[in-house]
Amino acid sequence: MRILFLGDVVGSPGMKLVQRAIPFLRKHERLDVVIANVENAAGGSGLTSKLFHRLRTAQVDLMTMGDHIYRKAEIIPTLNAQTCICKPANYPADAPGRDYALCTRSEPPVAVISLQGRTYMRPVDCPFQAVDRVLDSIQNKAGVILVDMHAEATADKYLMAHHLNGRVAAVIGTHTHVQTADEQILDGGTAFLCDAGMTGPHNGVLGRKIECVLPTTVTFVPRTWDLASGDVRMNGAILEVEDGRALSIE
C-alpha cells in the first residue's frame, strides 16, 4: 500500500495546488490513500465546509486538524458528521469532532489519529494517554494506522514516535511548516518524519507575507498577516506500508 501524507495545506495557493496535483499524483505515484493536514486551508487559519468538500473532490481521503481547528465555526457540523476528518484526540471529550479518521474504501482500511503537542502550545490533555486510548478503540477497525503529531517542539514528536514504535505505521509531524530531512524507519517498523512541511506559498514566512510579519515582530504593533502567494510547493511524504508496518518513506 502506498500512502501520501501532505503537510499543512495553507490558504488558496495550497488548495489550488492540491486540487490540481492530487488527481495526477494518485496515478503517477500509484497512491492508494491520500492524507492531508488541512487546519490552515481557509485563509491560512481554519477550514470551511466548502473547502472540505473541495478537498474530497480532489481525492483527499483523510484529513487531520490541529490548534486552528475551530477558527471557522461553520466547520463544526462537518467535524461531527464526517468520518474522514478528525480533531486532535487529546482535546476534551466534549470538543466537537472525532478522535480518528477512517478510510474504509482501501484494503486494508486506513486510520489516522491527530495529536497536539504540549510544549509552547495551548494546554491540552496528555497525548500519550490519548493515543493509547484511541488505539485500543480502533485495533479491529483499521489494518494501517498513522499519527499526525501536531507540535512545536521536536522532542514532542520524537518521543511520540518512540512511544508508538511497532504499534503504528508512521508518526508524521506537522505544524511548523518546514520540512525536515530526518525521515527514518524505527526498528519496530514505524516510519518517522519530524515535520512534513507545508503545502502552500513558500515565498514568505510560513505562508504569510514577509512585509506583514516582520514589522509586527520588530515593533509589536499588530497588523493583519496576509497570505503570501509565490513559490507554491507541495511538501509531504510517500510511505510504502505492508502488514501495518512501513517499508519505506520518502
C-alpha positions in Angstrom: 0.0 0.0 0.0 1.3 3.5 -0.9 0.2 6.4 1.2 0.8 10.2 0.6 0.8 12.4 3.7 0.7 16.1 3.0 2.0 18.8 5.3 -0.2 21.7 6.3 -2.3 23.0 3.4 -2.2 26.8 3.6 -4.8 29.1 2.1 -6.0 29.3 -1.5 -2.5 28.8 -3.0 -2.2 25.4 -1.2 -5.8 24.5 -2.0 -5.3 25.2 -5.7 -2.2 23.1 -5.8 -3.9 20.2 -4.1 -6.8 20.3 -6.4 -4.5 20.3 -9.5 -1.9 17.9 -8.3 -3.5 15.1 -6.3 -5.5 13.5 -9.1 -2.3 13.4 -11.2 -0.2 12.1 -8.3 -2.6 9.4 -7.4 -2.0 7.8 -10.9 1.7 8.7 -11.3 2.7 7.5 -7.8 0.2 4.7 -7.7 -1.3 6.1 -4.4 -3.9 4.1 -2.5 -4.6 6.7 0.2 -4.0 10.5 0.5 -3.9 12.1 3.9 -3.6 15.9 4.5 -3.4 18.3 7.4 -5.9 20.9 6.5 -6.2 23.2 9.5 -4.9 26.2 7.6 -6.8 25.7 4.4 -9.2 28.7 4.9 -7.2 31.9 4.5 -4.3 30.4 6.5 -6.3 29.5 9.6 -9.2 27.0 9.9 -11.3 25.1 7.5 -14.8 25.7 6.0 -17.3 23.2 4.9 -17.0 24.3 1.3 -13.2 23.7 1.3 -13.7 20.4 3.0 -15.9 19.2 0.0 -13.3 20.6 -2.4 -10.6 18.5 -0.8 -12.8 15.5 -1.1 -13.5 16.2 -4.7 -9.7 16.5 -5.2 -9.4 12.9 -3.9 -8.1 13.6 -0.4 -9.2 10.6 1.6 -8.4 11.6 5.2 -7.9 14.9 6.9 -6.3 16.0 10.2 -6.7 19.2 12.1 -4.6 21.0 14.8 -4.7 24.0 17.0 -6.6 26.1 14.4 -9.4 23.6 14.2 -12.2 25.9 15.4 -11.2 29.2 13.8 -14.1 28.8 11.4 -17.0 27.7 13.5 -19.0 26.6 10.4 -16.8 23.5 10.2 -18.2 22.1 13.5 -21.2 20.2 12.0 -18.8 18.7 9.4 -16.4 17.6 12.1 -19.2 15.8 13.9 -20.8 14.2 10.9 -17.9 13.1 8.7 -15.7 10.1 9.5 -12.8 11.1 7.2 -11.7 14.1 9.3 -10.6 14.3 13.0 -9.7 16.6 15.8 -6.7 16.2 18.0 -7.5 13.2 20.1 -6.1 14.8 23.3 -8.7 17.6 23.1 -11.5 17.4 25.7 -14.1 14.7 25.2 -16.8 17.4 24.7 -14.8 19.2 22.0 -16.5 18.8 18.5 -15.1 16.2 16.2 -13.9 12.6 16.2 -10.8 11.1 17.8 -9.7 9.5 14.5 -10.5 9.5 10.8 -11.1 6.2 8.9 -10.9 5.3 5.2 -12.8 2.0 4.6 -12.6 2.0 0.8 -8.9 0.9 1.0 -7.8 -2.7 1.7 -7.0 -2.8 4.5 -8.8 0.2 6.0 -6.6 3.1 7.0 -7.0 5.3 10.1 -5.2 8.5 11.1 -5.0 9.9 14.5 -4.2 13.6 15.2 -2.5 14.6 18.4 -1.4 18.1 19.6 1.8 18.7 21.5 2.0 20.4 24.9 5.2 22.5 24.6 4.7 26.2 23.7 1.1 25.4 22.7 -2.4 25.7 24.3 -2.8 23.4 27.3 -4.3 20.0 26.2 -4.6 16.5 27.7 -1.8 14.1 27.6 -1.2 13.0 24.0 0.4 9.7 25.1 -2.6 8.6 27.2 -4.9 9.8 24.4 -3.3 7.8 21.6 -3.2 4.7 23.8 -6.9 5.1 24.4 -7.7 5.6 20.7 -5.5 2.7 19.6 -7.4 0.4 21.9 -10.7 1.5 20.3 -9.7 1.0 16.6 -7.5 -2.0 16.7 -10.1 -4.1 14.9 -11.2 -1.4 12.5 -8.0 -0.5 10.7 -5.1 -2.5 9.3 -2.9 0.5 8.9 -2.7 3.4 11.4 -0.8 6.7 11.0 -0.4 9.5 13.5 -0.2 13.2 12.8 1.8 14.8 15.7 0.9 18.4 15.5 3.5 20.1 17.7 6.0 22.9 18.1 8.8 21.0 19.9 10.8 18.4 18.0 11.1 16.4 21.3 7.3 16.0 21.5 7.4 14.5 18.0 10.4 12.2 18.5 9.1 10.9 21.9 5.7 10.1 20.3 7.4 8.1 17.6 9.3 6.0 20.1 6.2 5.6 22.3 4.3 4.2 19.2 7.2 2.3 17.7 5.9 -1.0 16.4 2.3 -0.1 17.0 1.6 2.3 14.1 2.8 2.5 10.5 4.0 6.1 10.8 4.3 9.2 13.1 4.5 12.3 10.9 5.0 15.8 12.4 3.1 18.9 11.3 2.5 22.5 12.5 6.0 24.1 12.0 5.6 24.3 8.2 9.2 23.5 7.4 10.0 20.0 6.1 12.8 18.2 7.9 15.3 15.8 6.5 15.2 13.2 9.2 12.9 10.6 7.6 13.6 7.2 9.0 12.1 3.8 9.9 12.4 2.8 13.5 13.3 -0.7 14.5 9.7 -1.6 15.2 8.6 -0.7 11.6 7.3 2.7 12.4 8.2 5.5 9.9 9.0 8.9 11.3 9.4 12.4 9.9 9.7 15.3 12.3 7.8 17.7 10.1 6.1 17.1 6.7 6.4 20.8 5.8 3.8 23.0 4.1 1.7 22.8 1.0 1.4 26.4 0.1 3.3 29.6 -0.7 7.0 29.4 0.3 7.8 32.9 -0.7 7.1 34.3 2.8 7.2 33.3 6.5 5.4 30.0 7.0 2.9 31.0 4.3 2.5 34.7 5.3 3.8 37.8 3.6 7.2 38.9 5.0 6.3 42.6 4.8 3.4 41.8 7.2 5.1 39.5 9.7 8.4 41.3 10.0 7.2 44.7 11.2 4.9 43.1 13.7 7.7 41.1 15.1 10.1 44.1 15.3 7.7 46.7 16.6 5.0 44.7 18.4 2.4 46.7 16.5 -0.3 44.2 15.4 -1.3 44.0 11.7 -3.0 41.5 9.5 -0.7 38.7 8.4 -1.8 38.3 4.8 -1.1 35.2 2.9 1.9 35.0 0.6 1.4 34.0 -3.0 4.6 33.0 -4.7 6.7 29.8 -4.9 3.9 27.4 -4.2 5.1 24.0 -3.3 3.7 20.7 -2.1 5.5 19.2 0.9 4.8 15.8 2.4 6.0 12.2 2.4 5.1 9.0 0.5 5.1 5.8 2.5 5.0 2.2 1.4 3.3 0.1 4.0 2.8 -3.7 4.3 1.1 -5.6 7.1 0.7 -2.4 9.1 4.4 -1.5 9.1 6.4 0.9 7.0 8.8 -0.4 4.3 9.9 3.0 3.1 9.4 6.7 3.5 10.5 9.4 1.1 
